[in-house]
């Protein structure tokens, strides 16, 4: 009897607990349904972003995109009987195969690759070496050296070309005098006037002017290396140039890759310095002629040569395709294989 009484007395408590559970479940279901019924407000459209981007897009399109499209279109047309006629790829066949055009084009293309190779073999290694030396913590007058090396990059191509023509002139230049002071006057010659040395000389002038750019980019990458990495290397006994080759250089490879592709694009767009130093004919005897000077003479004409807009646009299109191929090779073939370190 006592057990039965206890069970009867517990029944009301169990019923109360069940009622509470049912009430809690109903409250939860009502809360969920109320949340479902609440409409999430739509995200506001950020029209101000479009307002800020629109001027830049308009200017870039007017200066870059539309001229590029017009150049590509013009390369597929030619003037026949005074009218612009669609000729397809005939202009490219003439440029690559015609005896009158092909000789100048292939010579300019070869010179352009030589121009680029000299920059890759001289300018960029020199920039890496200068950046490594300037990153030495205890180097005195480091700010002065950085400024002095970077200063030529902000000078006009006209000024640089005119100054170096004066310096290297066999008549009134100062180079023979300084070479005589060190006993090397016999090695001096009219380097800008000889077909065998003119392109190398102009390339070295360009290296002198632009070496500050790779130096500063790689210098910034070296400064971005954490001190903890350097301290760990020093604890392992890696110091000096060994530390640079084994620790620092692998960490700045992405910056070196970026410098290389910038050098490629800049060299295959080059025109100003060669035009200033050697003129539109890129003498002597076309020894310094590159794609930029060939494009200028073809499109605008020079002296007795009449301008040909269609062939000029064809050369410009070939330059664009070469640069596009080089940049694509770097972005999709090389950059993905370069290991990046995140600090």
C-alpha angles and dihedrals in degrees: 000000000000091000091050091050091051091052092049091050092050094052095078091051092051091049091051091051091050091050090052091050092049091048092049091050091050090048091051093048091049090049091051092048090049090051090050091050092052109095116224108232114244116252110256116249111247100224092164090072090059090047092055095044097045098076092050092046092050094049093044092048093048094047102035117010101045095045089049092051091046091049092051090048094047092053088065094053135066137184112259118176090345094307131103107248130185109245102167113211095346092109090057091049089053092047094050101034111024112100093223095052104028097063093055093042098050091044091051091047092050091048090049092055090048089050090052094045092054090053092048094047098040112018101044098043088046090050091051092050093048092048091050092051094045091051091062103117098220097045111131121224091012091148091053092050093049091050094046094049094044095045097084091059091068093050121101118259088234092057093045093048094047093047094050092046087057093045094050097040112123090213107046103001123120096221095087090052095052093043089052089055090061095038096253100110091115089066093057119104142153091283094172090051099051119084091217096055106025097087093046091049094050090046091053090049088054090048090053091052099044105033089097092069098062089038093058095042093051091040089056090049090051091051089052092064108106118247089232091066092051092046091050090051091050090051088055090052096254108138141143120014090345088063090051095051097042103034114015102038095055089049094054097045092107089056091048090051090052091049090051095053091046088052090050094050093044095049095049089049093047119130113122102074096044091046090051096046102034104017130233092305089059092219163224091077092324093301092139096037112133132171093274095056092041089053091050095052093043098048101038100023126229131224106320094354113098120220119255113195096190095052090042090054089048091056090046090051091052089051090051092050092049092051091044091051092049094048092046091050090053097044098044102026110031109020093057091056095050108097112231122208119211117205 
